[in-house]
Amino acid sequence: MLDYDEKRNYIRMEIDCEVTYRLANSDELHRGHCSSISGAGVSFTATQAFDAGKAMEINVLTKNALTPPMTAFIEVVRSSQNEDGSYEIAASIKSIKGN
């Protein structure tokens, strides 16, 4: 049996899907790749770093019909540069946008 003690309030799910994102109050849309998501946060790659506290909108574009797409308003927690020059963005989900 696996002995695993989850410290988070929400379990993180590893996913592999495309995202679009934009800064709040901007119409400039960018594309990235989502690597994990939970009820409280999201992690995705971007072409640039963003300062902690930046408000953004993200659209998670899922690959299958079982998981619906999601649009959320997020706040950047941290950015770290990957070896390939992209940036890993960790953000907290502030609210989910309804349809």
C-alpha positions in Angstrom: 0.0 0.0 0.0 1.2 3.5 -0.8 1.8 5.7 2.2 1.1 9.2 0.9 0.1 12.2 3.0 -1.4 15.0 0.9 -0.7 18.4 2.5 -2.8 20.4 0.1 -6.5 21.3 0.5 -7.1 20.1 -3.1 -5.4 17.2 -4.8 -3.2 18.3 -7.8 -4.0 16.5 -11.0 -1.3 16.2 -13.6 -2.7 17.1 -17.0 -1.4 17.6 -20.5 -3.4 20.2 -22.5 -3.1 23.6 -24.2 -4.0 26.8 -22.5 -4.5 30.4 -23.7 -3.8 33.2 -21.3 -3.8 37.0 -21.1 -3.1 39.6 -18.6 -6.2 41.3 -17.0 -7.4 44.3 -19.0 -5.5 43.1 -22.1 -6.7 41.6 -25.4 -3.3 40.1 -26.3 -3.8 36.3 -26.2 -0.9 33.9 -25.7 -0.6 30.1 -25.9 1.0 27.8 -23.4 0.8 24.3 -22.0 -0.9 23.3 -18.7 0.9 20.7 -16.6 -1.2 20.5 -13.5 -4.4 21.8 -11.9 -6.2 21.6 -8.6 -9.2 23.2 -7.0 -7.0 26.1 -5.9 -4.3 26.5 -8.4 -2.8 25.9 -11.9 0.6 25.4 -13.3 1.4 26.2 -17.0 4.3 27.1 -19.3 4.6 30.5 -20.9 7.0 32.3 -23.2 7.7 35.0 -20.6 7.9 35.4 -16.8 5.2 37.2 -14.9 5.6 39.0 -11.5 3.9 37.6 -8.5 0.5 39.2 -8.0 -0.2 39.7 -11.7 -3.9 39.1 -12.5 -4.6 37.0 -15.5 -7.3 35.1 -17.3 -6.6 31.5 -18.4 -8.5 29.1 -20.7 -7.7 25.4 -20.2 -8.5 23.6 -23.4 -8.9 20.0 -22.6 -8.4 17.1 -25.1 -11.3 14.9 -24.3 -15.1 15.3 -23.8 -15.0 13.9 -20.3 -13.3 17.0 -18.9 -14.9 20.3 -19.9 -12.8 23.4 -20.8 -12.4 25.9 -18.1 -11.9 29.7 -18.0 -10.6 31.1 -14.7 -9.2 34.3 -13.2 -5.9 33.7 -11.6 -3.1 35.4 -9.7 0.5 34.6 -10.4 2.3 33.1 -7.4 5.7 32.6 -9.0 7.6 32.2 -12.3 10.6 30.1 -12.8 12.7 29.6 -16.0 12.9 26.1 -17.5 16.0 24.7 -19.2 14.4 25.3 -22.7 13.9 29.0 -22.0 10.2 28.8 -21.3 8.7 29.8 -17.9 6.8 27.7 -15.5 4.0 29.8 -14.1 2.3 28.8 -10.8 -0.9 30.6 -10.0 -3.8 30.5 -7.6 -7.3 30.3 -9.0 -9.4 33.3 -7.8 -12.6 32.5 -9.6 -14.0 30.3 -12.3 -15.8 32.2 -15.2 -19.2 30.9 -15.9 -20.5 30.3 -19.5 
